[in-house]
Amino acid sequence: QYKFRDLTIEELKNVNKTYPNFTFSMNTYTFKDGSQKDLLNFSGTVPVKYGNSYNIPIHLWILDSHPFAPPICFLKPTVNMGISVGKHVDAHGRIYLPYLQNWSHPKSTVIGLIKEMIAKFEEELPLYSLSSSDAARQSELLSYIAKITEGETDMKSKSKIGGGKNEGYFNKITVVGAGDLGIACVLAVAAKGAADKVVLLDLSEGAGKGGTMDLEIFALPNVEISKDFSASADSKVVVLTVNSLGNAQTYLDVIQSNVDLFRGIIPAISHYSQNTVLLVASHPVEVMTYVSWKLSAFPKSRVIGVGANLDTERFQYILTNILKAQVLAKDAWIIGEQGEDKVPSWTSCNLVANQTEAMAVRNSREEVANRAMEVLKGKGQRSWSVGLSVADLTDSILKDKRKVHSVSTLAKGCCNINSEVFISLPCILGTNGVIEMVKLEEDPLVQEKLQSTAGSIHDLQQQLKL
């Protein structure tokens, strides 16, 4: 059942050679959503120097998508050991490391993971020795930890939100990234009420920082915070908000850093939610949507970017409520690239009696559009406003509304674009993502701008290492 059996066996041979004390076995692992799988796992001790020398017991589970997804790692304390909860270990003994977060085959290996584990444990020892009375009091907790690491978690506390809804109708959304944008998306989606459950996947180091801590303090109904990719299992929509905060020097370096980050995220997300719609809000959205499509191997319909949805909604609002051009607003769209190069366009043409009248309509429409674009120019995209846009898109997808949105979609074959690039175009959205692209009015100037935008994005993508 292991997809990359030969690669997995070869790597575990290396582990056995370096750490011969490890014992290997196949056991059933229970994920947070209650699903189970028979997985290869191994237990053993790693040597750690912290004043004295210690042998720290660990238990690693190898996922069936290894080596493209990282192992699930736990401490395995004995009855006379207590867990020191810290930035790399939680109260249940689950181990979190930057190496796991940034896992990327082939540079990431189990040997490398264990080496980082040892290095981090030498900075902050994860276990301490209990007195006999403490050990007795802690035995119940250790029993629970043992159940987790052996895949026997008590599922009574994991019952699904929604009062026993049929799983097929369980609307679950995962938001990846616990920065300002991620938290804004969680709050907006929760407020919209489209989802039965919202999972915030916090991939940052440490716990209880900033907004994530506040979300835990002021617990929201149906919102779960996790560092475990398995918490995202069976999501109908996964929203990607993460952006690398590395010390990149150039714009290309920044994007490459984001690509490297996505290499450790997308395969794991795809593994746990094989039928999800990926909704990308990370920057630059056009490139990162393309990267998500390539790394996930999902059909193009199920990988979309937030694109110009927010700008389009604002554009239509300005036309209707400020410029009082209601007739024009329903056919008006912002398309192309998110940012300064966005282009106003139309999806239908008013029927007119003659060419002169057609020209007058076109000029009038262009004048109104220019005025609306001037008003739009002063509106930045703050985290909370993008969060509202994300909630709008997820609502259309989950409820199968078949509503038209301007989102980043694969544009190859449209407007004489021949390269694989994602740009914003009006699309009908439903349960499976993009159902259909809406035909734009033919305008040579608009097509020229879109082709130029597509060329620039394609040139940038060619310089990236995927």
N, C-alpha and C positions, 0 to 999 in steps of 0.2 A: 504493500500500500504506500510505500515511500516513493514519491515521484522521481527523486534523483538518488536512487538506491546506491549506485556505485560511488558517487561523490560522498554520500553519507558514510558508507562503510570505510572508505579510504581515510576520511577525517577521524573517525572513531578509532581506527587502528593507530593513528598518530597519538591520540589521547591516551590510549592504553599503554603505548610505548613510553610516554612521558610520565604518566601517573598510573603505574601498575596496580596500585592499591584500589582503584575504582572497580566497583562491581556493576555489571550491565544486566538489564532485564527488560521485559515487555510488560507494561501494566496499563490499566485503564485510567485515563486522566479525565476529570470532569471540569469543563469550562464553566465560567460564571453564568452563562445562559442555560446551563443544565445539559448541554450536549456532551457526548462522551466519545473518546477515541482511544484505541490501543496505541500507545506510543513507546518508543524506545526511551529508556531513562537510565541514568547511572548515578551512583552514590559513592562518596569517598571523602577524604579529607585533603585540605590544601595547607601547606606550611605557611605560617604567618609569624613574623617577628614583631613583637610589640613589647619592648623591654625583654621579656622572656620569649621563648619559642612556643607556639601553639599550633595544634592541628584543628583547623576549623572544618566541621562536617558540612558538606553541601549535597544537594540533590538537583540534578539537571534533567529536564524533559526535552527531548528532541522532536520538534514538530515534523509532520510528514512532508512539509515543503522545504525542509532543511536541504542545502545550506543557504537558501534564499530568505529564510525567516529565522530570527534568533531563537535560541533555546529559552525555555521558561525556567527560571532559577530560584531555588529556595535554600535557606539554611536548614540543617537537619539536627537541631540541638538534642542532646541527651537530657534525661530527667534532672540532672544536676546543673544544667546550663540555662541561663536566662538570656533573652534577646535584648540587645541595646538598640532601640529604635533610633534611626538616624536618617541622614539624607540618602543612604543607599540601601536601607533595610526597613521594612514596615513591621507592624506588630505581629503579623502572621509569618514572618521570616522570609517574605518575598524579597528578592534582591533586584535592585534597580541600578543600572550603571550607564554612563554615557556610551560605553561600547555597545550595549544592547540597543540603545536608542538609535545609534548611527550605524547599525549593522548593515553591511553591504558585501555580498559575495563578489569576487573571491578574496578581497583583502581581510575580511573578518573571518576568524576561525575560532573554534572552541578553545584551542590552546591559548590564543590571544586573549579571549574572554577570561579564562582562568588567571592569566597573568595580571590583567587589570583588576580582577577581583582581589587577588593577593595584595596588589599595590594599594587599593582603596581600603582594604581591611587593616593594612599596616598603618594607615592614617587614622582610622577610627575602628577599633576592635568591635565586631558585631555581636559578640557573646560575652557573658560574664559568668562567674561561678556562683551558684546558689548555696546557701546554707541548707541543712537538711529540712528545716521547717519551711523555708521558702520553696524548696523543691516540691514538697508535698502540696503546698497551696497552688503551685504552678502546673501540677500534673494534668489538670483538666484542660488548661490552655494548650499544653504541649500535645495532648491527645487530639485536639482540634486541628493543630498545625500539621500533625502527622496525617490526618485525614485529607487535608488540602493537598499535601505533597504526594499522597498516594492516590489522588483522584477520587476520594470518597466524601466530598463536601456534602454536608447536610443541606439538601435543597429546600427544606421547609422555609428557610429564611429568604430563599431566592425566588419565591413565587412571582409570576409575572404581574406587572401593573395592569390594571384594567379588568380585574375580577374574572379571570379565567377566559379571556377572549380567545377565540380560535387563532392559532399562531399565524395562519395565512392572512389575518386581518390586523395583525399587530404592527402598528406604525411606529417604528423605531428609527431615530436619527442619531448619528454620531457626529460630533464636531471634533476634529483633530486640531489640537493647539489651544493652550490655555492663556494666550496673550489677550490684550484688550479686544481684538477682533473676535477671537474664539468665544470669549465670555459674552460679548455683545450678541453674537449669533445665538448662543444658548438662551439668553434672556428674551430675545425677539421671537425665537421659535416657540419657547414656552408660553409667551404671552399670546401668540397667534393661536395656540391650542390645536395645531394640526397633528402633533405627534402624541402617541400614548407614552413614549419614553424618549428622553434626550440624554445621551451619554456624552460627557466632556472628557476627551482623552488627553490627559495632561502629560506631555512628553518631556517636560522640563526637569532639570535636576532638582532634587530636594522636594520637600512637601510643605504645604501650608503657606505658600507665598501669595501675597497680593490678593487679587480677585478670587483665585481658587479657594483660598482660605475663607474668604467672606461667603462664597457660595456654600461651603461646608457649614459655616456657622449659622447662616440664615437658610436652612435647608429648604429647597423648593420641591414641591411635589413632582414626582416623575423625572427628576434630574439626578443622574448618577455621575460621580467624578471617579475616574480610574486612570491608572498608569499602565493597564494591561490591555494589549491589543485584543485579547479574547472578549473583552467587555463590549466590543463593537459588533460581535457576531450577529448576523442576520439583520443588519440595518437596511432599511429601504433606501435611505440617502446617507451618504458620508460627505460631510462638508470639510474641505481642507483649508485651514487658515494659517498654517505654520509658515514662518519665514526664518531663514538662517540669520543669526546675529553674529556671524563671524567677522574677522578683521579683513575682509576683502578690500582690495585697493581700487579695482575698476568695476564698472557696471557689469562687464562679462563675468568677473570673478564672483560678484554677488549672485548672479543667476546660476553660475556653476555650483556655488555653495548650496543654493536651494535645490538644485538637481540632485546633488549628493545626499541631501537630507531626505528627499523624496524616495531615493533608492532604498532607504531603510524603512520607509513607511508604506508605500503603495503595495508591494508584494504581500505584506502582512494583512493589510486592509482587504485586499482582493481575496486572500485565503479565507478570511472569516466571513466575508459578505460577498459571495460570488455573483449574486444577482443585483447588487446595489447600483444606484446611480451615483457617480462621483461628481460632486459639485465643487469646483475649484475657486477659491477666493484669494489664494496666495499670489504674490507679485513676481514678475509681471504675468498677469492672468492668462494672456494668450499663450505664452511659452510654457507656463506650468500646466496648463490644460493639455497641451500637446505631450508634455513629459508624462503626465498621468495616464494618458491614452496609451502611450508606448509601453510604459512599465506595467500597466494592468493587463494589457492585451484584451481589454473589453471592446465590444462593438462601439463604433463612434457615437451611436445614439445615447449611450449610457455614460459618456464623459463630456461634461459641459462646464463652461466657466461662467462666473457671474457677469462678466463682460459689461455691456452697456445697459443692463436692465435698470439700474438706478437712474442713470442719465435719461433713459427713455421715459421712465415714469415722471421724472421732473419736467422733461421737455413737454410731454403731453399735458401735464398740470398747468404749466406756464401758458401754453396755447389756449387752454380752456378757461382758466380762472383769472389770468392777468391780461391776456391779449384778446380774450373773448372770441376765440376762433374755434369754436366747438366742432364745426364741420371738418376742419383740417386735422384736428388733434387725433381723431380716431384712426387716421391713416399715417400718422407721423411716427418716425422711428429714428433713434440714434444707432448707427451701425459702425463697423470697423474696429479700430483699436481703442481700448480704454485709455483715456488721457486726452492730451491736447489735439490729437489727430482724429478725433471722432467726427463723424459725418452725418448730417441730417438727411433723411431719405423718406420715401413714401411707398406704400404698398398698393395704392390704387390711383387711377387717373379719373378726374371728373369728366364726364362725357360732355362735349361742347359741339356747337354747331359747325364751326369753321376754324381754320388755322389761326386767324387773327384773335379769335376769342380764346383759343387754347393758349396762345402766347401770353395773353393778358392774365389768365388764370395762373400760369406758371410763374410769371413775374410777381403777382400778388402773393402767391404762396412762398416764393423765395424771400420776399421782403419780410413777411411775418416770421419765417424760420430764422432769418438773420437777427431779428429783434429778440426772439426767444433764446437764441444761442448766446447773445450778449448777457441776458439775465442769468442764463445757466453757467456762464463763465465764472461767476463769483461764488459758485457753490462747490466747496471742497467735499471730498468723500471721507467723512469721519467714521470711526469704528461702528458707532451706533447706527449710522445711516446705512452702511453696508450690511450690518446685521439685519436691519428691517428688510432690505432687498433680498437677502438670503432666505429670510422667513417667508417672503412673498413667493419665491421660486419653489421652496420645499412644499409649501401649501398646494401649489399647482400640481406638483409631481405626486404627492401622497394622495391627494383627493381626485387625481386623474381629471383635472378641470379642463384640459384641452384649451388652455388659454395661451395667447401669443405673447412671448417675451423676447426681447433682444438679448441673446446669450452667445457666448463664445462657442462656436461649433466648427466642425471640420468643413472648410470652405472649398476644398478641392472640387473642381467641376462647376463652381458657381462664379459668375462674372468673369469668365475666362481665366480663372485662377487654376494653375496646374500643379502647384506645390502643396504638400501636406502642412497646412497651417490652420490655426483656429482663430477666427475673428468673429465679432458680434454680427449676427444676422437674425431677423425675426423668425422664431421657431415656435411651433405648437408643442407644448409640453404636456406629458402625461406620466403614467406610472412607470413606464420604461424609458423616461427621458425624452429625447427629441422624437416626436412622431412624424413631423413633416416640417420642411423649411418653407416659409411663406414667400411667394414670388414678389420681388421688388419691381417697382416701375423702372423701365429701362431709361437710364440717364447716363450718357457717355461720360460726363464729368464725375459722377459718383463712381462709376465702374473704374475709371482711371485712378481715382484716389484709393479705392479698395485694392486694386492691383499693385499700386505702389506700397501700400501698407503690408500686403502679403509678401512682397519681395523683401522688405526690410526685416520682417519677422523670420522669414525663411533663412536669410543670410545670417541672422543671429543664431538660429537653431543649428546651423551647420558648424558653428564654432564651439558648440557644447559637446561634452563627452558624456554620452548616455550609457 
